[in-house]
Amino acid sequence: MQEPSNNTTDHRQELEQWRKKIDALDSQLSALLCQRLRCAQNISTLKASIGEQVLQPEREKEVLSNVLNNADSESIAVVLEKIYRCIIEETRLFQHEKQCGERNIQP
């Protein structure tokens, strides 16, 4: 069996550094998403008290537009839109849960 070349070792070390960076970013993202959900919970309570519906398509379009303005390439914008559509959908379900009781968890 051949010993790994220095180049391979360097690449593995670089890969590990990138993975550590991703782990740190994931930690930050999860903390921010928890904050976002707490805000959504407060918004849900306010919407219920003033008789507004959870679903507000114009606001969702505004959120998507704000996010996509931060994309630095078209390919990143496409992925960001998919990610944020999921975030928005899950947030909407979370708000419904808070207004109507516990949600059914799908497998």
MIDOSE-1310 file (N, C-alpha, C; in nm, 2 decimals, decimal comma, always signed):
residues 107
mqep	+0,08/-0,12/+0,00/+0,00/+0,00/+0,00/+0,09/+0,12/+0,00; +0,05/+0,22/-0,08/+0,13/+0,34/-0,09/+0,10/+0,44/+0,02; +0,21/+0,51/+0,06/+0,19/+0,62/+0,16/+0,12/+0,73/+0,09; +0,03/+0,80/+0,16/-0,03/+0,92/+0,10/+0,08/+1,03/+0,07
snnt	+0,07/+1,10/-0,04/+0,16/+1,20/-0,08/+0,14/+1,32/+0,01; +0,23/+1,41/+0,02/+0,22/+1,53/+0,09/+0,10/+1,61/+0,04; +0,08/+1,61/-0,09/-0,04/+1,68/-0,15/-0,17/+1,63/-0,10; -0,18/+1,49/-0,09/-0,30/+1,43/-0,03/-0,32/+1,47/+0,11
tdhr	-0,21/+1,47/+0,19/-0,22/+1,50/+0,33/-0,26/+1,65/+0,34; -0,20/+1,74/+0,26/-0,24/+1,88/+0,26/-0,39/+1,90/+0,23; -0,44/+1,82/+0,13/-0,58/+1,83/+0,09/-0,67/+1,78/+0,21; -0,63/+1,68/+0,27/-0,71/+1,62/+0,38/-0,71/+1,72/+0,50
qele	-0,60/+1,79/+0,53/-0,60/+1,89/+0,63/-0,69/+2,01/+0,59; -0,68/+2,05/+0,47/-0,76/+2,16/+0,42/-0,91/+2,12/+0,43; -0,94/+2,00/+0,39/-1,08/+1,95/+0,40/-1,13/+1,96/+0,54; -1,05/+1,92/+0,64/-1,08/+1,92/+0,78/-1,11/+2,06/+0,82
qwrk	-1,02/+2,16/+0,78/-1,04/+2,30/+0,81/-1,18/+2,35/+0,76; -1,21/+2,32/+0,64/-1,34/+2,36/+0,58/-1,45/+2,30/+0,66; -1,44/+2,17/+0,70/-1,55/+2,11/+0,77/-1,57/+2,18/+0,91; -1,46/+2,22/+0,97/-1,47/+2,29/+1,10/-1,54/+2,42/+1,08
kida	-1,51/+2,49/+0,97/-1,57/+2,61/+0,94/-1,72/+2,59/+0,92; -1,76/+2,49/+0,85/-1,90/+2,46/+0,83/-1,97/+2,43/+0,96; -1,90/+2,35/+1,05/-1,96/+2,32/+1,18/-1,98/+2,45/+1,26; -1,89/+2,54/+1,26/-1,90/+2,67/+1,33/-2,02/+2,75/+1,27
ldsq	-2,03/+2,75/+1,14/-2,14/+2,82/+1,07/-2,28/+2,75/+1,11; -2,28/+2,62/+1,11/-2,40/+2,55/+1,15/-2,45/+2,58/+1,29; -2,35/+2,60/+1,38/-2,38/+2,64/+1,51/-2,45/+2,77/+1,52; -2,39/+2,87/+1,44/-2,44/+3,00/+1,44/-2,58/+3,00/+1,37
lsal	-2,59/+2,93/+1,26/-2,72/+2,92/+1,19/-2,83/+2,87/+1,28; -2,80/+2,76/+1,35/-2,91/+2,70/+1,44/-2,95/+2,80/+1,55; -2,85/+2,87/+1,60/-2,89/+2,97/+1,71/-2,97/+3,08/+1,65; -2,94/+3,12/+1,53/-3,02/+3,23/+1,46/-3,16/+3,18/+1,42
lcqr	-3,17/+3,05/+1,38/-3,30/+3,00/+1,35/-3,39/+2,98/+1,47; -3,32/+2,95/+1,58/-3,40/+2,95/+1,71/-3,45/+3,09/+1,74; -3,37/+3,19/+1,72/-3,42/+3,33/+1,75/-3,53/+3,36/+1,65; -3,52/+3,32/+1,53/-3,62/+3,35/+1,43/-3,75/+3,28/+1,47
lrca	-3,75/+3,16/+1,51/-3,87/+3,09/+1,56/-3,93/+3,16/+1,68; -3,85/+3,21/+1,77/-3,91/+3,28/+1,88/-3,98/+3,41/+1,84; -3,92/+3,47/+1,74/-3,98/+3,59/+1,68/-4,12/+3,55/+1,62; -4,11/+3,44/+1,54/-4,23/+3,39/+1,48/-4,34/+3,36/+1,58
qnis	-4,30/+3,30/+1,69/-4,40/+3,27/+1,80/-4,46/+3,40/+1,85; -4,39/+3,50/+1,87/-4,44/+3,63/+1,91/-4,53/+3,69/+1,81; -4,49/+3,68/+1,68/-4,57/+3,73/+1,57/-4,71/+3,65/+1,56; -4,70/+3,52/+1,58/-4,82/+3,44/+1,58/-4,92/+3,49/+1,69
tlka	-4,87/+3,51/+1,81/-4,95/+3,56/+1,92/-5,02/+3,69/+1,88; -4,94/+3,78/+1,82/-4,99/+3,92/+1,78/-5,09/+3,90/+1,67; -5,06/+3,82/+1,57/-5,16/+3,80/+1,46/-5,29/+3,75/+1,52; -5,29/+3,65/+1,61/-5,41/+3,60/+1,67/-5,49/+3,70/+1,74
sige	-5,42/+3,79/+1,81/-5,49/+3,89/+1,89/-5,55/+4,00/+1,80; -5,50/+4,02/+1,68/-5,56/+4,12/+1,60/-5,64/+4,06/+1,48; -5,65/+3,93/+1,48/-5,74/+3,86/+1,39/-5,67/+3,84/+1,25; -5,54/+3,85/+1,24/-5,48/+3,82/+1,11/-5,45/+3,68/+1,09
qvlq	-5,45/+3,64/+0,96/-5,42/+3,50/+0,93/-5,27/+3,48/+0,93; -5,23/+3,35/+0,96/-5,09/+3,32/+0,96/-5,03/+3,34/+0,82; -5,10/+3,28/+0,72/-5,05/+3,29/+0,58/-5,06/+3,44/+0,53; -4,95/+3,50/+0,49/-4,95/+3,63/+0,44/-4,85/+3,63/+0,32
pere	-4,90/+3,60/+0,20/-4,82/+3,58/+0,08/-4,73/+3,70/+0,05; -4,78/+3,82/+0,07/-4,71/+3,94/+0,03/-4,58/+3,95/+0,12; -4,60/+3,92/+0,25/-4,49/+3,93/+0,35/-4,39/+3,82/+0,31; -4,43/+3,70/+0,27/-4,34/+3,60/+0,24/-4,26/+3,64/+0,11
kevl	-4,32/+3,70/+0,02/-4,25/+3,75/-0,10/-4,15/+3,85/-0,06; -4,18/+3,94/+0,03/-4,09/+4,04/+0,08/-3,97/+3,98/+0,15; -3,99/+3,88/+0,23/-3,88/+3,81/+0,30/-3,79/+3,74/+0,19; -3,85/+3,67/+0,09/-3,77/+3,61/-0,01/-3,69/+3,71/-0,09
snvl	-3,75/+3,82/-0,12/-3,68/+3,93/-0,19/-3,56/+3,98/-0,12; -3,58/+4,01/+0,01/-3,48/+4,06/+0,10/-3,36/+3,96/+0,10; -3,39/+3,83/+0,12/-3,28/+3,73/+0,12/-3,21/+3,72/-0,01; -3,28/+3,72/-0,12/-3,22/+3,70/-0,25/-3,14/+3,82/-0,29
nnad	-3,16/+3,94/-0,23/-3,08/+4,06/-0,26/-2,94/+4,04/-0,20; -2,92/+3,94/-0,11/-2,79/+3,92/-0,05/-2,71/+3,82/-0,13; -2,77/+3,75/-0,22/-2,70/+3,65/-0,30/-2,60/+3,71/-0,39; -2,48/+3,65/-0,39/-2,37/+3,71/-0,48/-2,35/+3,64/-0,61
sesi	-2,44/+3,55/-0,64/-2,44/+3,48/-0,77/-2,58/+3,42/-0,80; -2,61/+3,40/-0,92/-2,74/+3,34/-0,96/-2,75/+3,20/-0,90; -2,65/+3,12/-0,91/-2,66/+2,98/-0,86/-2,68/+2,98/-0,71; -2,62/+3,08/-0,63/-2,64/+3,09/-0,49/-2,79/+3,13/-0,46
avvl	-2,83/+3,23/-0,55/-2,97/+3,28/-0,53/-3,07/+3,16/-0,54; -3,05/+3,07/-0,64/-3,14/+2,96/-0,66/-3,15/+2,87/-0,54; -3,03/+2,84/-0,48/-3,03/+2,76/-0,36/-3,08/+2,83/-0,24; -3,05/+2,96/-0,22/-3,11/+3,04/-0,11/-3,26/+3,04/-0,12
ekiy	-3,31/+3,06/-0,24/-3,46/+3,06/-0,25/-3,52/+2,93/-0,20; -3,46/+2,82/-0,24/-3,51/+2,69/-0,20/-3,50/+2,67/-0,05; -3,39/+2,71/+0,01/-3,37/+2,70/+0,16/-3,47/+2,79/+0,23; -3,49/+2,91/+0,18/-3,58/+3,00/+0,25/-3,73/+2,96/+0,23
rcii	-3,76/+2,90/+0,12/-3,90/+2,86/+0,10/-3,93/+2,75/+0,21; -3,83/+2,66/+0,24/-3,85/+2,56/+0,34/-3,86/+2,63/+0,48; -3,77/+2,73/+0,51/-3,78/+2,80/+0,63/-3,91/+2,87/+0,65; -3,96/+2,93/+0,55/-4,09/+3,00/+0,55/-4,20/+2,90/+0,58
eetr	-4,20/+2,79/+0,51/-4,30/+2,69/+0,52/-4,30/+2,64/+0,67; -4,19/+2,60/+0,72/-4,18/+2,55/+0,85/-4,22/+2,65/+0,96; -4,18/+2,78/+0,93/-4,22/+2,89/+1,02/-4,37/+2,90/+1,02; -4,43/+2,90/+0,90/-4,58/+2,91/+0,89/-4,65/+2,79/+0,97
lfqh	-4,60/+2,67/+0,96/-4,65/+2,56/+1,03/-4,63/+2,58/+1,18; -4,52/+2,63/+1,22/-4,49/+2,66/+1,36/-4,59/+2,76/+1,42; -4,62/+2,87/+1,34/-4,72/+2,97/+1,38/-4,86/+2,91/+1,39; -4,90/+2,82/+1,29/-5,03/+2,75/+1,30/-5,03/+2,67/+1,43
ekqc	-4,92/+2,60/+1,46/-4,92/+2,52/+1,58/-4,94/+2,60/+1,70; -4,88/+2,72/+1,71/-4,90/+2,81/+1,82/-5,04/+2,86/+1,83; -5,11/+2,88/+1,72/-5,24/+2,93/+1,72/-5,35/+2,82/+1,74; -5,32/+2,70/+1,69/-5,42/+2,60/+1,68/-5,39/+2,48/+1,77
gern	-5,28/+2,47/+1,83/-5,24/+2,36/+1,91/-5,13/+2,28/+1,84; -5,09/+2,17/+1,90/-4,97/+2,10/+1,85/-5,00/+2,05/+1,71; -4,89/+2,05/+1,63/-4,90/+2,00/+1,50/-4,87/+1,85/+1,49; -4,92/+1,79/+1,39/-4,88/+1,65/+1,37/-4,75/+1,64/+1,30
iqp	-4,65/+1,56/+1,36/-4,52/+1,55/+1,30/-4,53/+1,44/+1,20; -4,48/+1,48/+1,08/-4,48/+1,38/+0,96/-4,34/+1,32/+0,97; -4,34/+1,19/+0,94/-4,21/+1,12/+0,93/-4,12/+1,16/+0,82
